[in-house]
């Protein structure tokens, strides 16, 4: 009985410990920045940002963010990644050009303040702002947002704030952690007073990007530099997501490397194993037919992928394959690449032109060679027959020898 009681006590303690860990992870999500004043374009362009202080992604399905007076009341969904941001934009995704929203909501924030509360899917309060009498920070004239600093709030460093990027204090802390001895002043000096310009507080630039690491696996997949028709209308660039999760490409850039160098800012999300195709009228990037190159940069301006090509054949795309890049007449924007490559025949004269149509499709079982068709399944079947015959022959030979041995022993026994 005592052993049973001890076991139950231990099991209960373990459950409570797991609950505490789970609750601690949930409480890592905080309301991080609020543009209650809107933007220079419109006072209706309000937005709210959440931040996950933890290292583990949290599912926000069933969570709500709502004001005590009932407006706004926002039902959240999706995922906020560890050390990641979650952006809510009011009415549409045009509030912050170049920054993609995670959720669109309706309902205005009062300029005189709000009591905002963040609830998890069990209706527990995870974070809250009690300021119904007046917002503790933010400026309606300069459009500086209200950003979290420690357990308090301050005006954002710049007008427009830092959507999906570190707040001022976090940037300084992150910089000091990686640059010990450089000599930033204590961020606490900014509480209750004006924030000095950022450039007067540093001795060298700091990276203005989020704390989390941007995922790899976003790559160039296919480009068309010399289309059959006007280049200015028909050129395109395709990128592919090799990951099994969706990636927000807000702040990412495509940049060409030759001629009139231009940069295109991506403002989209790419699905898991998904494709995105960007036309030249949209990107304004000119792919030179005599040779050019492209680089893909994340918001920290780290090169995530690059490609260089020489003279582009007419109406052939430059496509990525498992063995490298190749030119192909099979244009497949938004789809899996199909590439034709030459092969060397062992049954035909070397001066006879032959090509093999290789489709990067595991379900395709044949290869076209000129007018002939080699059936891979038939070849495999013939090989299998040979193996079966050899095995049957060996088994039969073994059985014959065994029979003779047994027969000889029986004969000796009887006689």
C-alpha positions in Angstrom: 0.0 0.0 0.0 2.8 2.4 0.9 4.5 1.6 -2.4 1.3 2.3 -4.3 1.0 5.6 -2.5 4.6 6.6 -3.2 4.1 5.7 -6.9 0.9 7.8 -7.2 2.7 10.7 -5.4 5.6 10.5 -7.8 3.4 10.2 -10.8 1.3 13.3 -9.7 4.5 15.3 -9.1 5.7 14.4 -12.6 2.5 15.4 -14.2 2.5 18.8 -12.4 6.2 19.3 -13.4 5.3 18.7 -17.0 2.4 21.1 -16.8 4.7 23.8 -15.4 7.1 23.3 -18.2 4.2 23.5 -20.8 2.8 26.6 -19.1 6.2 28.2 -19.1 6.6 27.7 -22.8 3.1 29.2 -23.4 3.9 32.2 -21.4 6.9 32.9 -23.6 4.5 34.5 -26.1 4.0 38.3 -25.4 2.4 41.3 -27.0 5.6 42.9 -28.4 4.7 46.0 -30.5 1.5 48.0 -31.3 0.9 50.6 -34.0 -2.3 51.9 -32.4 -1.8 55.2 -34.3 -1.7 53.7 -37.8 0.9 54.8 -40.4 1.7 57.9 -42.4 -0.4 56.5 -45.2 -3.6 56.0 -43.1 -4.6 56.0 -39.4 -6.6 52.8 -40.3 -3.3 51.0 -41.0 -3.0 49.6 -37.4 -1.0 46.5 -36.6 0.0 44.3 -33.6 3.0 42.1 -33.2 3.5 39.1 -31.0 6.9 37.6 -30.1 7.9 34.2 -28.8 10.8 34.5 -26.3 11.2 30.7 -26.2 13.0 28.3 -28.5 10.0 26.1 -29.3 7.3 26.8 -31.8 3.8 27.2 -30.4 0.5 26.4 -32.1 -1.8 29.5 -31.8 -5.0 27.7 -33.0 -7.8 28.5 -30.5 -5.9 31.5 -29.0 -7.5 35.0 -28.9 -6.4 38.5 -28.5 -9.2 40.9 -27.4 -9.9 44.2 -25.8 -12.1 44.5 -22.7 -14.5 46.7 -24.7 -14.9 43.9 -27.3 -13.1 45.6 -30.2 -11.0 44.2 -31.5 -11.5 40.6 -30.8 -9.2 38.4 -32.8 -9.2 34.6 -33.2 -5.6 33.5 -33.8 -4.4 30.6 -35.8 -1.1 29.2 -37.2 2.3 28.9 -35.6 4.7 31.3 -33.9 8.2 29.9 -34.1 10.8 30.0 -31.4 12.4 33.5 -31.3 9.9 34.4 -34.0 7.3 37.0 -34.7 3.6 36.9 -35.5 2.1 39.9 -37.3 -1.5 41.0 -37.2 -2.6 43.6 -39.7 -5.9 45.4 -39.7 -8.3 45.1 -42.7 -5.8 43.9 -45.4 -2.2 42.9 -46.0 -1.4 46.4 -47.5 -0.8 48.0 -44.1 2.9 47.3 -44.3 4.2 47.0 -47.8 7.0 44.4 -48.1 6.0 42.7 -44.8 3.6 39.8 -45.0 0.9 39.5 -42.3 0.3 36.2 -40.5 -3.3 37.2 -39.8 -5.7 39.9 -41.0 -8.2 41.2 -38.4 -11.0 43.8 -38.1 -11.7 46.3 -35.4 -10.0 49.5 -34.5 -7.8 50.3 -31.4 -8.9 53.3 -29.5 -6.3 56.2 -29.6 -7.0 56.8 -25.9 -5.9 53.3 -24.8 -7.2 49.8 -24.5 -7.1 46.9 -22.1 -5.7 44.1 -24.3 -5.5 40.5 -23.2 -3.9 37.5 -24.9 -5.6 34.1 -24.1 -4.4 30.6 -24.9 -6.7 27.8 -26.2 -7.7 27.0 -22.6 -8.8 30.6 -22.0 -5.8 31.3 -19.7 -4.4 34.9 -19.8 -0.9 34.6 -21.3 -0.1 38.3 -21.5 -2.0 41.6 -21.1 -1.8 45.4 -21.3 -3.9 47.4 -18.9 -4.0 50.9 -20.2 -7.6 51.9 -20.9 -6.9 55.5 -19.8 -4.0 56.1 -22.1 -1.4 54.2 -24.1 2.0 54.3 -22.2 4.0 54.9 -25.4 3.6 55.6 -29.1 3.2 58.9 -30.9 0.3 59.8 -33.2 2.2 62.7 -34.7 5.5 61.1 -35.6 3.9 57.6 -36.0 6.4 56.0 -33.7 4.9 52.7 -32.5 4.6 51.4 -28.9 7.3 48.8 -28.4 8.0 46.5 -25.4 11.2 47.2 -23.4 11.8 44.8 -20.5 8.5 44.9 -18.5 7.6 48.3 -19.8 7.0 50.2 -23.0 8.6 53.0 -25.0 8.4 54.8 -28.3 9.9 52.9 -31.2 13.3 54.1 -32.4 12.0 55.0 -35.9 8.7 56.1 -37.3 6.8 53.0 -38.4 8.4 50.7 -35.9 10.0 47.3 -36.5 7.4 44.9 -37.8 8.7 41.3 -37.6 12.1 42.6 -36.4 13.8 43.0 -33.0 12.7 46.0 -30.9 15.4 48.5 -30.1 16.3 47.1 -26.7 16.5 43.5 -28.0 18.8 44.7 -30.9 21.1 46.3 -28.4 21.2 43.3 -26.1 21.8 41.0 -29.0 24.6 43.2 -30.2 26.2 43.5 -26.8 26.1 39.7 -26.3 28.1 39.3 -29.5 30.3 42.3 -29.1 31.5 42.4 -25.5 33.3 45.6 -24.6 32.1 47.7 -27.5 30.3 50.0 -25.1 26.6 50.5 -25.6 25.0 52.6 -22.8 22.5 50.9 -20.5 19.2 50.6 -22.4 17.5 51.7 -19.1 18.5 55.3 -19.8 15.8 55.5 -22.4 12.9 54.8 -20.0 10.9 57.8 -19.3 12.7 60.0 -21.7 13.5 60.5 -25.3 15.3 57.8 -27.2 18.6 59.1 -28.6 19.2 58.4 -32.3 20.4 54.8 -32.8 23.6 55.9 -34.7 24.8 57.9 -31.6 24.7 54.8 -29.5 26.9 52.5 -31.4 30.5 52.3 -32.6 29.7 50.0 -35.5 26.6 48.9 -37.3 24.3 46.2 -35.8 22.3 43.8 -37.8 18.7 45.0 -38.1 17.0 41.6 -38.3 15.1 39.1 -36.3 16.8 36.9 -33.7 15.8 33.6 -35.3 17.8 31.8 -37.9 16.2 31.9 -41.4 15.6 28.5 -42.9 17.7 27.1 -45.6 16.2 25.2 -48.6 14.8 28.2 -50.4 16.5 27.9 -53.8 16.3 29.0 -57.4 14.7 26.2 -59.4 14.2 27.4 -63.0 14.7 30.6 -65.0 13.7 31.7 -68.5 16.1 34.4 -69.8 15.5 34.2 -73.6 11.8 33.6 -74.2 10.1 33.2 -77.5 8.6 36.7 -77.6 9.3 40.0 -75.9 11.9 39.5 -73.1 10.3 42.4 -71.2 7.1 40.5 -70.9 7.9 36.8 -70.9 11.1 36.4 -68.7 10.5 34.7 -65.4 12.3 33.4 -62.3 11.1 30.4 -60.2 12.1 29.6 -56.7 11.3 26.4 -54.7 10.9 25.5 -51.1 12.7 22.2 -50.2 11.3 22.3 -46.6 8.3 20.4 -45.3 6.9 23.7 -43.8 5.7 27.0 -45.1 8.2 29.9 -45.1 7.5 33.6 -44.9 9.7 35.4 -47.4 8.9 38.9 -46.2 12.1 41.0 -46.4 13.8 38.5 -48.7 15.4 39.8 -52.0 16.3 38.6 -55.4 19.2 40.5 -57.0 20.8 40.2 -60.4 24.6 40.4 -60.8 25.2 41.8 -64.3 24.2 44.8 -66.3 21.8 47.2 -64.7 21.7 45.5 -61.3 18.3 45.6 -59.7 16.8 44.2 -56.5 13.3 42.7 -56.1 11.8 42.5 -52.6 9.7 39.4 -52.0 6.4 39.8 -50.2 4.9 36.3 -50.1 4.8 33.0 -48.3 5.9 29.8 -50.1 4.2 26.6 -49.2 6.0 23.4 -48.2 7.5 21.9 -51.3 6.0 24.8 -53.2 6.9 27.0 -56.1 6.8 30.7 -56.7 7.2 32.2 -60.2 8.1 35.9 -60.6 7.6 37.6 -64.0 9.9 40.4 -65.2 7.1 43.0 -65.3 6.8 42.4 -61.6 10.5 42.1 -60.6 11.9 44.6 -63.2 15.0 42.3 -63.2 16.5 41.9 -66.7 18.1 38.6 -67.4 20.8 39.2 -70.0 20.8 36.7 -72.8 24.6 36.7 -73.1 25.0 35.6 -69.5 23.9 36.8 -66.1 23.4 35.6 -62.5 21.1 35.9 -59.5 21.4 35.8 -55.7 18.7 35.2 -53.1 19.2 37.1 -49.9 17.4 36.8 -46.6 16.5 39.9 -44.5 20.0 39.8 -42.9 21.4 40.0 -46.4 22.9 36.6 -46.1 23.1 34.8 -49.5 20.8 31.8 -49.3 21.3 30.7 -53.0 22.9 31.9 -56.2 23.1 30.9 -59.8 25.2 32.0 -62.8 24.4 31.1 -66.5 26.2 31.7 -69.8 24.5 32.4 -73.1 20.9 31.5 -73.0 19.4 29.4 -75.9 16.2 30.8 -77.4 13.1 29.6 -75.5 14.9 27.2 -73.3 14.8 27.5 -69.5 17.8 26.9 -67.2 16.5 24.2 -64.8 17.9 22.6 -61.7 18.2 18.8 -61.6 19.6 16.3 -59.2 22.9 16.4 -61.0 23.2 20.2 -61.6 21.8 22.8 -63.9 20.8 22.2 -67.6 19.1 23.9 -70.4 15.7 22.4 -71.5 13.0 23.1 -74.0 10.4 21.8 -71.4 9.3 24.9 -69.7 7.7 24.0 -66.3 6.9 27.2 -64.3 5.3 26.3 -61.1 5.9 22.5 -61.7 8.6 19.9 -61.3 11.4 20.3 -63.8 11.7 18.0 -66.9 15.1 18.1 -68.6 16.3 16.6 -71.9 20.0 15.7 -72.0 22.1 13.9 -74.6 23.3 10.3 -74.1 25.9 8.1 -75.8 24.6 5.0 -77.5 26.4 1.6 -77.6 24.3 0.1 -80.4 24.2 2.9 -83.0 27.0 4.7 -84.9 28.5 7.6 -83.0 27.6 10.1 -85.7 23.9 9.4 -85.4 22.0 12.0 -83.4 20.2 10.6 -80.4 18.7 12.1 -77.3 17.2 10.7 -74.2 14.2 12.3 -72.7 14.8 12.1 -69.0 11.8 13.1 -66.9 12.6 13.7 -63.2 9.7 11.6 -62.3 10.1 8.4 -60.3 6.9 7.0 -61.9 8.3 7.2 -65.4 9.6 3.7 -66.5 10.9 4.4 -70.0 13.6 6.3 -71.8 13.1 7.5 -75.4 16.2 7.1 -77.7 15.6 8.4 -81.2 12.8 6.4 -82.7 13.4 3.5 -80.3 12.0 3.0 -76.8 13.9 1.2 -74.2 11.5 -0.4 -71.7 13.2 -0.5 -68.3 10.5 -2.8 -66.9 11.1 -5.4 -69.6 14.9 -5.3 -69.0 14.3 -5.8 -65.3 11.9 -8.6 -66.1 14.4 -10.4 -68.3 17.2 -10.1 -65.7 14.8 -11.5 -63.1 14.1 -14.6 -65.3 17.9 -15.3 -65.6 18.3 -15.1 -61.9 15.4 -17.4 -61.2 16.7 -20.0 -63.7 20.1 -20.0 -62.1 18.7 -20.4 -58.7 16.4 -23.2 -59.9 19.4 -25.0 -61.5 21.5 -24.8 -58.4 18.7 -26.1 -56.2 18.0 -29.0 -58.7 21.7 -29.9 -58.8 21.9 -29.9 -55.0 18.8 -32.1 -54.6 20.3 -34.6 -57.2 23.6 -34.9 -55.3 21.7 -35.3 -52.0 19.5 -38.0 -53.6 22.5 -40.0 -54.8 24.2 -39.8 -51.4 21.1 -41.0 -49.6 20.6 -43.8 -52.1 24.2 -45.0 -51.8 23.9 -45.1 -48.0 20.6 -47.0 -48.1 22.1 -49.6 -50.5 25.1 -50.1 -48.2 22.8 -50.6 -45.2 20.6 -53.2 -46.9 23.4 -55.2 -48.4 
